[in-house]
Amino acid sequence: MSHNTFGHLFRVTTFGESHGVAIGCVVDGCPPRLSLTAADIQRDLDKRRPGQSKFVTQRREPDTVRILSGTMPDASGKEVTTGTPIALLIENVDARSKDYEEIAATYRPGHADYTYDVKYGIRDARGSGRASARETASRVAAGAVARKVVPNLLVRGALVQIGDIAIDRKRWDWDEVGRNPFFCPDAETAKKWEDYLDGIRKKGSSVGAVVEIVAENVPAGLGAPVYGKLDADIAGAMMSINAVKGVEIGAGFEAARLSGEENADEMRMGKDKRPVFLSNKAGGILGGISTGAPVVARFAVKPTSSILNPRKTVDRYGNDTEVSTKGRHDPCVGIRAVPVGEAMLACVIADHYLRQRGQVGDAVTWPFPPSNQ
């Protein structure tokens, strides 16, 4: 199976299956002499780890990461990157393959069972193999490395909608994100989600969500015209996350309802003699190139396909049947998608940062002197 690598200069290859011995990734292209320890990576992995509340899968995985290569102590004894491939390993310790024995030959509606089978003639029914959201732990580990690449980069995510219940943006509080099990920036909405999602869970069903990721301190000038656009790569990265069915940058689809005056982010000179955008409908990207304003990406996550309630389907032998998925599944997979989205945005920005440095070198001096022409 090909296409397990993403990025150009900052390249990440993930490996492993949901119910295999381990999962992990190899990060290539990371610059040398960056401080990096397992604890740095573990902090992000702990945000995604399953079993932390009744609103996510109860699979008990510690997601303990091991750095196998790519770092060493420097002269002061501090662990730093060497510039060589960084191999990261996360062992699977709580897989229950028997939960899937009854549906090994049955296709779950909304899942990748049929498409994997029709493409390869074989599929891993044990927790869906590579199609499982378990694979995203490797991305989160890689994202922790990516955050080290761009100086002062701050990437944060939040859940802004579950089902038809959205947050009130007037109550947005980044500090609140870490105080509830939903990564929700609105305390009042988080309380509503508790009862709502508890009902969904008890019914054996699932529901979708919308995740918003914001990257701050992104240098202006990242990305390239036409086929190397920063927003195009962000959209591709977000769409590669399990269960994601839609991506928007900045105002996104809302821009279709705006006038030209409303959509245009007006500019004024700031105190540091750099342009300041008076709004950010563009989501920090114009012409595929970063403006220096926060990069804002939003993605929609569909309901978890593995549900207890029976659904009509067929099996791989051509028989009509019904399927009910037992086991441990997220009633809203969008919750744990928040740190995954953060990781993917960090990886894309790190990759474009290195590409910009490789092509242009030092930052272009601005403002430009008046032209005589």
N, C-alpha and C positions, 0 to 999 in steps of 0.2 A: 504494500500500500504506500503510494507516494504522497507528496504534498503534506508533510508533517512539519515543515519548516516555514517560518515567516520572518520578514525583515530582510534588509539588504546588508548594511554594515553591522548593525546590531542584530544578529541572527539567533533565533530561538528554534530548537528542534525538541518537540515533546515525544515521549515514548511511554508505553505501558497501557494496560487495560484495567477496567474497573475491578475485576476479580482476579487479576494476575498477581504475581509476587510483589511487584512495586510499580510505581509510576515515577516520572521524573523528566528532566530536560537537560539539554546542553546549550549553554549560552556562549556564542562565539562573537568576537568583535568588541568585547568590553575593554575599554582602555585600561592600561596598567596603573598601579599605585593608588587605586581607590580603596578606601576602607570598606571591608566586607566581612561579616561574621555570620554564622548560622543564626544567631539571635536576631540580626537585622531582617533576615528572611522569615524567621518564625513569627515575628510580629504580624506580618501580613497574612501568613497562612492561618494564624489563629482567628483572624476575622472571618475567614471563609469556612473554617472547620465545621463539619456536621455535628449534629447532636447537642447543640448549645441551647436550644429551646424547643418547645413542643411544636413550633411553627415550621421546623425544618426536619429533614430526614434524621431518624434516630440511629443511623449507622455510627458506631463509635470508632472513629479514626483519630488518633492523636496528630496525624499529619506532621510527624517529626522529620525535619529535613536534615540531610547530611550533605556537606560539601565534599565531593570526592576529588576535585581537581580545580586548578585555576586560581588558588590563593596560597599565600605563604606569609610567614612573619617577616616584617622588614627589620631594619637595624634596631628599631626601638622595641621590637617584639609585637607590634600591632599587625593584625592580619590584613593583608592588602591583596588586591587582584594583581595577577602577573601579566595579563594581556593574552594568556592562552585560554583555551576553552574551559568554561566553568561547568562542571557536571554536578547536578543536584539530584538527590535520590530521596523518595518518600515511600516507605514501605506500606503495603496494604495489610492491615491486621484484623479487620472485622468484616470480611466478605462472607456472604451466605449464598453460595451459588445454588443451593437446593431450592431457594425461593423461586427460581426461574425454570426449574425442570419441567413443570407442567405446560409452559408456553414456549418451549424451545423451538417448536415447529410452527408457532402461531404468530401472526403479525399483529402487533398492537397498533390500532388506528392513531395517527398523529405522530408515530415514532419512526425511527430510521430502519426498523426491522426489514421491511420489504425492500427498500432501496439498496441496503447493504447486500441482501441476498441476491437481488437481481443483477447487481454490479459484479460481485465477486464470486457468487455461487456458494458462499460460506459466510456465516456471521457468528459472532460471539454472543450467545443469548444470555450469558452470565452478567447481568447488570449492563448489557448493551456494549461491553467492550470499549472500543475507542469512541463510540457515540455517546458514552456516559458523561455526565457532568463531572464525574470524578477526575477526568483529564484536566479540568480547569485548575486544579491545585498546582499543576506544573506551571501553568501560565502565571499564577499568582507569585510563585517562587521567582520566576524570571522577571516579573514586574518589580520585585524588590531590588533586583540588581539594576534594572533600568533607571530607577529613581536616583541611583548614585551617579549616573552619567551626566545629567544636566544640572549645573550649579543652581541651588536654591529652588529647584522644581518642587512644586506642591500640587499633588494630585489627590482630589477628594471626590467621593461619590455618595449618593443618597438615593433612597427609594422615594419616588414622588407620587406613585399611584399604585394601588392594588385593586384589581377589578375596576369598578366604576367609582371608587373612593379616592380622590386626589387630595394632596396637601393644600393648605392655604399658604401661598408663597409670602404673604405678609408676615407670617410667623416663622419664617426660615431661620434656623439657629444651628450652625455647624456643630456647636458643642452638644446639642441634643442627639446627634447621630449616634454617639457612643453610649447613650443612656437607655436605649430600648433595643429589642431584638430585631428590629426591622431596618436599621440604618436610616431612620426617618428623622428629618430635620424639623418636624412639626409635632410637638408633644401631644397636642389634642387629637390630631389625626392618628397618631400611633395608638392611642387608647381605643379609637374606633376600630382600627385594624385588628386588635386583639380579639374582640367578640366576633367580628366578621370572619376572620380567618379560622377561628376555632370552630365556627359552624361549618365552614367548607371542609375542614379536616375531618370532623365527625361524620360528615356525609360521605366520606370516601372519595371526594372529588378534588378538584384543583382549580386554580385561578391564575390569571396572568398579571403582569406588572409593568411599570415603566421606571427605568433607572436613569439618573442623570449624573454625569461625570464632569468635573470642572478641573482644568489644569491651569495653575497660575504661575507667573514668572517664566512663561514660555518666551524665549527670545524672538524678536521680530525677524522675519526673513527665512523661516524654516518652510520647506516645501518647494516644489518646482512647478512651472507652468505645464499645462496640458495633461501629461500622463503620470506625473510624479506629484500630484496635488496632495497636500497634507490631509485635507478633509476626505479625499478619496481613499487614502490609506487607512484613516481612522474608521471610515464607514466599513471598509473591508474587514478590519480587525474586529470591530464590534459584531458584524454579521457572522463572523466565524465562531462566536460564542454559542454554546448549545442553547436552543430554543429561542434565539433572537430572530424576530421576523420583520423588524423595521428599525431604521436609524435616521436621526436628524441632527444637523449641526446648527447651533444658534437658534434662531426662530424656527427653523425647519419648515414643516408644512404650514405653520401659521403664517409664514411669509406670503403665501398665496392670497391671504385675506388683507394684506397691508397695502397701503399706497406707497408710491416711490418716496414720498417725504417721510412717512413713518418708518420705512425699512432702511433708509440711508442712515448710517451711523455718522453723525456730524462730528467734526474734529475741531479742537482748539489746542494751542500750545500750552504744555504743562510747565510747572516751575523748574523742571529739570531740562527744559528746552527740547523735550520730546513730545510728539503728538499725543493727545489724550482723546479717546473716543467718548462721546457723551452718551452713547448707548452701545449695545453689543448684539444687535440682531444678527450680525455675521458670525457670531460665535468665535471671534478671534481669528478668522481666516478670510482673506480676500484673494481671489484669483488663485486659490490653492496654496497661498503663502501666509504664514502667521503674521499678525499685525502687532503683536505684543500685548494685546488684550487677552483676558482669560479665554482659553479654548473650552467650549462647551459642547458636549455631545450627549445625546439622549437616545436610549434604545428601548424597544418594546419586547417583552419576553412573553411568549405564549404560555398557556396553562401546562403544567406537567402532564405528559402523555400517559404515564403509568398511574392509573387510577383503579380503585376497587370496584367501581360500578361497571357492570358488564356492557361491552360494546360489540356491535356486529363486525365481523371481520372474516378473513379467509386464512387458510394455512398454506404452507409451501407445497402441499400436494394437491391443491386445487379444490379443497373442501370449504363450504360455508360453515362458519362456526361463530362462537362468541368468546370474548376474552375478558378476564378480570385479573388485574395484576396485583399479586400479593407482594409482601416485602415492605421495605422502608423507603418512602419516597417523600419529596418535598411537596406539601400542598401548594406552595408558591415558590417555584425555583428562582423567581426574581430576587428574593431576599439575598441569597448567597451569591447572586450575580454581581452585586455591588463591588466587592473587592476584585472580582474578575475583570469588570469593566475598568476599574482603576488601573489594573496591571496592564491591560491591553493598550490603554491610552498612554501610559508611561513608556511602554515598549516602542510604540510608534514615534513618540516625540524624541526618545533617545536615539532611535535610528535616523530620524531626519536631522537631528542635531549633529550627529557624526557625519552625515552626508554633506551638510552645509559646511562644516569645518573642513572636510576633505576637498570640496570644490572651491570655496571662497577663501578659506583661511580665517584670519581675524575678521571680526565684525566690520562691516562697511561703515565708514565715517559718515555721520549725518548730523546736521543738515548739509546738503551739498552747496558748494560755493556758487554764486550767481554765474550764469553762462554768458559769454560775450556774443553768443550766436543769437 
